[in-house]
């Protein structure tokens, strides 16, 4: 007996160790999981059904609405000891089941109603998946659920989750499908049929297997009688009732929303979150939810990133996060959370959850927008691309070519994405004011960040798109929204209309837009769409020394590549990169993918709305200015040649005197399209040199990034005279540079400009390894930079 006791103790100990081992690796079960199954319908702006939650249409019913006789039927056939199982498991049944399993060599039986709920929620119901490990985890989770929820709640979850064949989930839905009424109006034999179906739904289908269905129904009735829930006369009457009594004719239930659900999955995920914030439970409230999605636009965007017909990606692992919002109300039109995600529901949404440095797409938000807003600068305002060291540090900020182009206009600096002028502009505005401006656009700059945030800070594509939308609509910020209407089961409709907040002057929005029109025209021509009034900005970020030291293959590659662009009707931001950025980076040839995704989608959207240009507000003055390089703008005379002046914008009240007012070339009226072909452009196509991923938490100084063109260059430079610029050291086939020899302040464009491809270098950070110093309240990271030319 002692030996037997010892052996038994050892076996029990081994069992407990195995049980604990499996239990610790069990899936997580939440109330949302237990309730899920498809109680609400989601439709797009046209009323097209996108999804029924849980992939199935279901009418959720709370336990107080379930007739007692229906509850008794379910408990009697599935687990008559249900109310006497404090742990959610039945040890006696488990022992009996184990004995049967050992003697017959199969693993079956022993499950309580609570365990069945767990099985339906997180485990496969296939026989091949009924392993010992699964049974142990099932028992453990059943115990956890029993401690967290009451018996009535557990029974409610189960009754609403069970599958009843023919695409029907839940007893209330089954009552309507099979009998055309609600549970409370069913007869005893009808309730018994529904209670018996979950055991083998297709085998007990009353349409295809009426005899088996009757046998199963009668078994439920006998179980209810044996459990003292009905009388003998009630049981006899129910058994003698034909299986066809009250049964509606068969009709096919279409679950054709699977494809739509896959295409719209990231959007649906965010919409559900928004519905919950509004106080509803989409998994049990039987809602009709109208979202702001344009499904056709969503499908187009999905196809663009998931096929090779539109854009070529570097490989299958290269990812995308893209968001499109309506600038006029903040409604999210479409959203892509990643590529190749067909079999994933509610996975990582890279459009919202992934925040990466947005590189030079930050410049209008944190640098030049505030300069227009607070300093009343003009698009002609002269800035210096000269040697610059971050205050309080020894960090020298450079562009990809480690050269400086000298004096230039703000327009030229932003279009060609020069870093030093951007940071000098941010410094002139003041970091605190600039952060306030960005905050108004929904982008928070961390207190631990320094001036380098002006050339890149962590944002999501949705934040970026919403910020650019404020430039598109004339200066109002709308918080992005997914849901426009919620209709409850009791017929009440709740409508939602986002309200915008003015966050900048209309002059600021218009002037930023006017400058950014030049980006797709002359700098990122791969994103240009002929005939479309649009503005945009590129952005790339590179790797620091530490990342490259750990993986030399990252040298010369980009960590992230962005494109943010907009029209009057749509604002779109696209991020491309890798989920594990330190494993693989983006090569030169694929750093324009974000812009190409934008182009493919925006070209499609072009036909959906009226294409119109922005109207210059009365707060902006447009003048023709001599390209003299003077800090004081000189209004051009009527005799000036086209190559010696450019059209520039000024905030009203801050424009230079115009001795030629009234001449046709000087426009201060409310004309449209004030800047187009006469924008200051250059034949030097420099790169975005953005934020390196330093290990410091302060100033991640950016340099050495890449912008890749589409193989075209600016062939008409007659109107592109540039103060202090000579084109040296390259192979430039487009050298009509009349007037480019002026005041040479050291601006040199190196490299090969033939074909419009600007291959940047890697931005390196390292040096003092994250030490920081503070001067005048600005935290600057102690990093050093170096770069190598890859042109």
Buried (B, 14 or more C-beta within 10 A) or exposed (E): EEEEEEEEEEEEEEEEEEBEEBBEEBEEBEBEBBBBBBBBBBBBBEEEBBBBBBBBBBBBBEBEEBBEBBBBBBBBBBBBEBEEBEBBBBEEBBEEBBEBBEEEEEBEEBBBBBBBBBBBBBBEEEEEEBEEEBBBBBBBBBBBBBEEBEBBBBBBBBBBBBBBBBBBBBBBBBBBBBBEEBBEEBBBBBBBBBBBBBBEBEEBBBBEBBEBBBEBBBBBBBBBBEBEBBEEEBBEBBBEBEBEEBBEEEEEEEEEBEEBBBBBBBBBBBBBBBBEEEEBBBBBBBBBBBBBBBBBBBBBBBBBBBEEEBBEBBEEEBBBBBBBBBBBBBBBBBBBBBBEBEEEEEBBBBBBBBBBBBBBBBBBBBBBBBBBBBBBBBBBBBBBBBEBEBBBBEBBBBBBBBBBBBBBBBBBBBBBBBBBBBBBBBBBBBBEBBBBBBEBBBBBBEEEBBBBBBBBBBBBBBBBBBBBBBBBBBBBBBEBBBBBBBBBEEEEEBEBEBEBEEBBBBBBBBBBBBBBBBBBBBBBBBBBBEEBBBBBBBBBBBBBBBBBEEBEEBBBBBBBBBBBBBBBBBBBBBBBBBEEBBEBBBBBEBBBBBBBBBBBBBBBBBEEEEBEBBBBBEBBBBBBBBBBBBEEBBBBBEEBEEBBBBBBBBBEEEBBEBEBEEBEBBBBEEEEBBBEEBBBBBBBBBBBBBBBBBBBEBBBBBBBBBBBBBEBBBEEBEBBBBBBBBBEBBEBEBEEBBBBEBEEBBBBBBBBBEBBBBBBBBBBBBBBBBEBBEEEEBBBBBBBBBBEBBB
